Amino acid sequence: MKKIGIFYGSTTGTTLEVAQEIARQLDVKAEDVHDVALAAPSAVADYDVLVIGASTWGAGDLQDDMATFLDGLQSLDLEGKEVAIFGCGDDSMSDTFCNSVGEIYHRLHDTKAMFIAPFNNDGYNYQHSDSDVHGMIVGLCIDNVNHADE
């Protein structure tokens, strides 16, 4: 059985809540859910599958703690690791919706990780998102502001 680690960056608590819900759905223990503000990038070594998520801020920026965490992850060889990405955003910010998902994807692209779990964004209304890479959404985009029921 593959060991799953969830790593999230959260400023207001929304991404923390999503990380906890993902953990519940995947039956991941609390000790395997990591706030990247408190975790070293080397902590990913203990896991086969990494679920990584952050929110999008301001003009489409990545949450600060996740940006710092990714700086460290980019220097690691993640070959053999599977990575699923999630992000929180607001589709009324139609030109930057869930850019964090795309930012995580692009920053980890050269680590040799295998990306899993693309997502279909049907139902969301946005003009542009960095999470859309060559017509494929590279992770789970969540809008708890406008689409809490989803």
C-alpha positions as a printed Julia matrix, in Angstrom:
150×3 Matrix{Float64}:
   0.0    0.0     0.0
   1.33   3.44   -0.94
   1.89   5.91    1.88
   0.22   9.28    1.29
   1.44  12.59    2.69
  -0.6   15.78    2.39
   1.29  19.09    2.34
  -0.66  22.35    2.36
  -0.06  26.09    2.63
  -2.89  28.0     4.28
  -3.21  31.6     5.42
  -6.88  31.89    6.42
  -7.63  28.23    7.14
  -9.57  27.41    3.97
  -6.81  25.28    2.46
  -6.28  23.59    5.84
  -9.97  22.6     5.85
  -9.68  21.21    2.33
  -6.51  19.29    3.24
  -8.31  17.78    6.22
 -11.27  16.78    4.05
  -8.96  15.16    1.5
  -7.24  13.32    4.37
 -10.62  12.09    5.6
 -11.66  10.94    2.13
  -8.34   9.13    1.57
  -8.11   7.77    5.13
  -4.83   9.61    5.77
  -3.8    9.93    9.42
  -3.5   13.4    10.99
   0.26  12.98   11.46
   0.6   12.63    7.68
  -1.04  16.03    7.03
   1.62  18.76    7.06
   1.42  22.54    7.22
   4.32  23.58    4.98
   5.02  26.54    7.28
   6.18  23.96    9.84
   7.53  21.16    7.59
  10.9   20.76    5.93
  10.83  19.8     2.24
  12.8   16.67    3.16
   9.65  15.39    4.97
   8.32  14.24    1.59
  10.9   11.42    1.62
   8.61   9.36    3.88
   5.82   9.2     1.28
   5.07   7.48   -2.03
   2.22   9.85   -2.92
   2.32  13.59   -2.25
  -0.9   15.6    -2.2
   0.17  19.24   -2.36
  -2.13  22.23   -2.13
  -2.27  25.97   -1.63
  -4.51  28.93   -2.2
  -4.17  31.67   -4.81
  -3.74  35.23   -3.56
  -3.83  38.77   -4.92
  -2.96  38.93   -8.6
  -2.72  35.14   -8.92
   0.12  34.61   -6.47
   0.97  31.41   -4.64
   0.42  31.33   -0.88
   3.67  32.5     0.79
   4.48  29.41    2.88
   3.98  27.12   -0.12
   6.26  29.29   -2.26
   9.05  28.84    0.28
   8.37  25.1     0.63
   8.5   24.64   -3.15
  11.89  26.38   -3.26
  13.21  23.44   -1.23
  11.27  20.78   -3.11
  12.61  21.97   -6.45
  16.11  20.91   -5.44
  15.0   17.34   -4.65
  14.82  14.37   -6.99
  11.22  13.18   -6.65
  11.55  10.32   -9.12
   9.22   7.5    -8.12
   6.88   9.85   -6.23
   3.34  10.46   -7.42
   2.06  14.02   -6.98
  -1.56  15.2    -6.88
  -2.21  18.93   -6.64
  -5.13  20.88   -5.23
  -5.76  24.58   -4.85
  -8.3   27.0    -3.49
  -9.44  29.98   -5.52
 -12.33  32.22   -6.44
 -13.63  31.9   -10.0
 -14.86  35.51   -9.87
 -11.13  36.31  -10.15
 -11.54  35.08  -13.71
  -8.05  35.81  -15.0
  -6.15  34.07  -12.15
  -8.5   31.32  -10.93
  -6.53  28.69   -8.98
  -3.21  29.8   -10.43
  -1.61  28.1    -7.41
  -2.32  24.69   -8.93
  -0.44  25.61  -12.09
   2.37  27.23  -10.13
   2.93  24.07   -8.07
   2.85  21.97  -11.24
   5.34  24.15  -13.11
   7.72  24.48  -10.18
   7.83  20.71   -9.63
   7.9   19.78  -13.3
  11.67  19.16  -13.38
  11.79  17.06  -10.18
  10.98  13.82  -12.06
   7.76  13.37  -10.05
   4.83  11.71  -11.8
   1.76  13.93  -11.74
  -1.57  12.21  -11.14
  -5.21  13.21  -10.65
  -6.0   15.85  -13.27
  -9.38  17.5   -12.77
 -12.32  18.57  -14.9
 -13.32  22.16  -14.15
 -16.83  21.95  -15.62
 -19.12  24.34  -13.79
 -16.46  26.92  -13.02
 -16.42  30.21  -14.92
 -13.03  31.75  -15.56
 -11.14  33.38  -18.4
  -7.66  32.08  -17.57
  -5.97  29.81  -15.07
  -2.35  28.69  -14.83
  -3.82  25.35  -13.75
  -4.9   24.78  -17.36
  -1.84  23.28  -19.05
  -2.32  22.38  -22.73
  -6.07  22.04  -22.22
  -5.79  19.83  -19.11
  -6.42  21.05  -15.57
  -3.43  19.66  -13.66
  -5.09  19.43  -10.25
  -8.23  19.84   -8.18
  -9.48  23.44   -8.17
 -11.81  24.36   -5.33
 -13.9   27.52   -4.98
 -15.51  27.47   -1.53
 -16.67  31.06   -2.04
 -18.9   30.61   -5.1
 -19.23  26.81   -5.3
 -19.22  25.56   -1.71
 -21.63  22.77   -2.6
 -19.11  21.23   -4.98
